[in-house]
């Protein structure tokens, strides 16, 4: 049970955590007991920890409801421009603590729960993560929702209510094993079903071209049932909505086809169409062209656009009529942001609605469409780009294929007028890729159908216009922009690291929570010994707390004085967890060689999920666990080096791990990581970064000063020069660098897999012969950079000063900045 706060603690915590007034606390206790009794139908004798969590969640939710209703009423009255952020992923994590933070209820709830004889952390731990995302793209959507609400934008997040989110990862005998994430098993207290706003979505069928226009007939209908989740702004009384659609079979599903005696089978077959919202596709940066996935993409878009049009027509101001019908006004009242190409079907679907249903002529409809839609690109990796086979389109969405052909015909006509006779350019820019199996290039459709296209970090946006989208940039340079990603400081500082938030607030006040640029003011304290001590003390407390968590959950004892070195992100070749592995082995070999030397102790932690079908990524996990098995049981090493694979890395584990980090590994091959956002979370929480000049690392170095990061390795220009010139030859490095050769020989010789000496044959083969990401080319520079890290860690005061420079340079990386530098007006 948590101890009561001392007067000192209470004074310290008062600001950021909200006031625990007596009336407030008494009212919360009454509400809690009322929910336990009336909502959960339990008394204190039989209630479980989960019951108490639900009682608390419902109590906190009560404080959202009035604000939620008032906010939506206010939007209806004022008729502002509305922002619709459409994403196939929203990686929300837990909701309870974030809601308490944003409503300034945290101290009052802590006190109420303590007075009730319960433990707040135990209750918080009962909540399931809403794991409706894979990684960066889905978590960015969640941070943006928090920022849009905190900035008072009339914004809506639209997505799919997956019954099963990202799988739970178990490590069994060193291998990843997936388990279904049944996150709704006990119910979700934060959502409200809205069956009254159910929408039909059509699939299959055929088109009829009639004098009255085109009709899409003989379709199969699936109903989209909306579930609304409140999104509270930070202490501004605004509560926006995230609306997630669930697939439901219509009552007459399969019953109109009088299949003889098929009533039972028809009812059982309802599952088939309800499968649309069953499960999140677990791929990060990889395209899997499955029919079910295209169904999901169209499902969210078709349901959402019906909502958008209904709201546009019915809003109160800006029109004398009961119903607003002038669609020329749509771009002044609606902004649709496409989070990657996954919701690209919004473009042909909006055209279908405007042309076929609202009877606009094509040119007017197209103008409206382009001025309404904008597209965010998240990757340059070719295997991640969505290219859907024409045959699948024709089968599933015949009308949309016709519309795409017409968009393409008119677009290529326009290109030909600007670049007469350049047929190769027409081929490159077409929405339809010719060749064996004709495909629709979704990125091209997004660019052509949007008025703005952005990358997610400066270097990424530059690479886009120089390579992937070069032809489109030459045609329409004004379309292309940069919006460097950000993170919400509410969840990623105030909530997950209250100790650090307090130390900062004591020096510069608490406005930084709303305006992260204020962190610059910390530079005034760079030589203040008390401040340096406070920062180091918070870090040490966070490390101890995470060490306890690791012991409880992983049964591993770690040295809290050691450097906590983290690489947590999805497992992917381009993120180069293998480069990290080579450092682990090299450091191990050095300690073994000179065991009496004074080595900087390290705990190297790697976490992240591998897509279930990505064999190489699963082998990388197996290599990390194998290295750990050897290193962690070697008596010569002792507690100077530990290698730990963090099982089931997710939002909630990130919130525990990141505040404890000393070193953040951001080591992708230059030009492959679009931005990264984990890098920003580590920086904000007082870790130093070892990284390549890739993604947002470039801007982090610019903000904090390059000397305050451990930057190493090839730059984009050098990678390009290597590709254009003699190429990358792994064997040259292998033969030239003895420590690299030793490490590789240990992997291939079975040193880390005695029972199966050839276990890692494929990984060795990959690294030696077909490594697209040039791991060996950066090995030497990486090891040298790690040596520098070790040297600095021996000088705690200098280390902490460098940390302060980093925290002070974090202002740019608030998602509030990303959103407010976006033109919504």
C-alpha positions, 0 to 999 in steps of 0.5 A: 500500500502506498504511504501517505504523502508527507507535507514535503512531498505534498508541497512538491507535488501540488503543482503538477498533480492538482490540488487534493481539496477535502471536498474534492476527496470526499466527493470522489470517495462517494462516487467510487463507492456508488460505482462499486455498488450500482455499476459493478454490483459488488460490496467491499467483501467480494470486490476484486482489484479489477472491480476497484479499478473499474469503480475508479475509472467510472468515477474519473470518467464522470468528470469527463462527461459534462465537459465532453457534452459541452465541448461537442455542443460548443462546436455545433453552435460555433461551427468551426472548421473541423479536423478529421485525422483518419488512421488505421492505428491509434496506439493509445496505451492506458487512459486512467492516469492520463485522464487524471493528469489532464483533468488535474485530478491526480492528487485528489484521486491518490488521496481518496484511494489511499483513504479507502485503504487501496493502492493507486498503482495496483489499480492502475496496473489492472487497466489493459493497454489499448494496443491499436497500433504497431509503433511510431505511426499509431503512437503519433496519432495518439499524441496528436489527439492529445495535442489537438484537444489541448490546443482547442482544435475541433478535431476527431480521430477516426479509426477501427475498434479492433477486437484484438490489438497488437499481439502480446509477445512472450519469449519462450526458450529465447524465441518470440511467441505471439498471443492474441491481445483480448483487451476487451475481455473485461469491458472498456470503461472509456468507450461509449457505443453509439448504435444510433449513428450506425452507417452502412458500408458497401462492398463487391457488386458491379456498376451500372452507367445510367442517364441519371449517373453511375449506380453501384449495385448488387453490393454486400452491406456491412454496418459500421457501429461507432464507439466514442472515446473522450480525448481530454485537453490539458486543463482547458475543459475541452474534451474531443472525440476519438470514434472507432468503427466496429463491423456488424452484419445487417439483420438480413445478412445472407438470409435474402439468398434463400439457400435451402435450409441455410438459416443456421449457416447464414447466422453463423456466417455473420462472423465473416463480415464482422471479421473486418474489425477483428484484428490489427495487422501486425506489420510495421513498415511492411505492406501485406496485400491481403483482401481483408486489409483493403476491406479494413481500409475502405471500411474506416474511410466509407463510414467516416466520410458519411459522418463528415458529410452528415455533420457538414450538412447539419451544422448550425451556422454558416447556412440559412437552410436547415441543411447545408448543401453547397459543397464548395464550402466543404474545404472551409469547414473540413480538413481530412488528414490521411495518416500514411496511405492506409486511408487513401481510399478517402480520395476516390470515396469522397469523389464517389459521394460528391459525383454519384450521390451529391451530383456535383460535376467532376471538376467541382468535385475534384477541386473540393476533394483536393482542397479538403485532403492532405497526406502524411508520408511515413516511410521511404522503404519500398517494401512498405509502400502500398500497391494494390492489385487491380484485380482485387480492386475490381472485385471488391470496389468496382466503382472506386476502380473506375474513379481511380482510372478517371483520376489517372486519365485526367492527371496524366493529361495534365502531366503531358501538357506540362512535359510534352513527349516525356513518356517515361515520366508519364509511366513513372507518375501514373497511379496505375503501375503496369507490368505483370500484375497491374497495381494501384500505387496508393502514394501516388493517389494520395499526392495527386488527391491532396493539396499538401504532402508532408514528411515527418522530419526535415531530412525525411521531407528532403529525401522524399522530394529528391527521390521517391516523389521527385517527379511530383515535386517538379510538377507541383513543388508548393504541395510538399512540406515538412512537419517534424513529428513530436510527442505529448509532454503530458504523457511522456513527461508529467505522467511517466516522470513526475519526479523530473517534471517537479524538479523542472517546475521548481526552477521554471514554473509549470507553463512548460507543460503547455509550452515546451519551448520554455525548457530553454530556461533550464540552461540558466541552471547549467552550472547550478550544483543543486539543480545538477544534483536534483536531475541526477537524483531523479534519474537514480530513483527512476533506475531503482524503480525500474530495476525493481520492476525488472526483478519482479517481472523478469526475475533478473537482478541488475546493477542500478549503478550500471549505465542503462542502455536502451534500444526499444522499437519494432525489430527491423533490419533497418533499425539495426538491432544487429549493430547493437548485438555486435557492440554487446559481443565486442564489449563482452570480449574486451572485458574477458580479455582484460578482466581486471581493467576498470570497465564502465558497467552497462545493462543493455536492454533491447525490446520490441516486437517482430512482425509474426511473418518476418523471419529475420526479425524473429532470428534477431530476437533469438540472437539477443536472447542467446547473447544474454544467456552467455553474458549474464551467466559468465562469472568473469563478467559479473555485473559489469555487463548484462544483456536483457531482452524486454518482453512485450514492449508496449506503451505502458512498458515504455512509460516505465522504462524511458524515465530510467534510461541513461543511453538511447540507441537510435542507430538506423542506417542514415536515410531509412528512419523517417523520423523516430519519436522514441528518440524524443521521449528519451531526450525529454526524460534525461537520456543521452543519445547515441545515433546516426544522422537520420530522421529527427536525430538530425534536428535533435543534434541541432537543438541540443548542440551536436556536441551533446549527442554521440553522433556517429556513422555515415551520413545520407550523402556517404550512403548514397555515394557508396551505392553509386560508387564501389558499393558495400562489401561486408567482407572488406570490413570483416577482414580488416577489423579484428574485433568485428571478425571475432564477433562474427566468428563467434556467432557463426561458430556456435559460441552463443548456440552450443546446442545448435552451432549453425542456429544463426547461419542465416543472420551471418549470411545476411550480414556477410552477403546481402545486408541492405543496411550496411551494418559493418560500414558503421561498426568501427565508428559505432564502437568508438562512439560507445567508448566515448559514452563509457568515458563520459559516464565515469564523470557523473557531473559532466554527464548530467550537464550534457543531459540538461543541455538535451532536456533544454533542447526538447522544446521543438519536439512537442506534438503541440508544435507539430500541430500548431505549425499546421495550417488548419484555417 
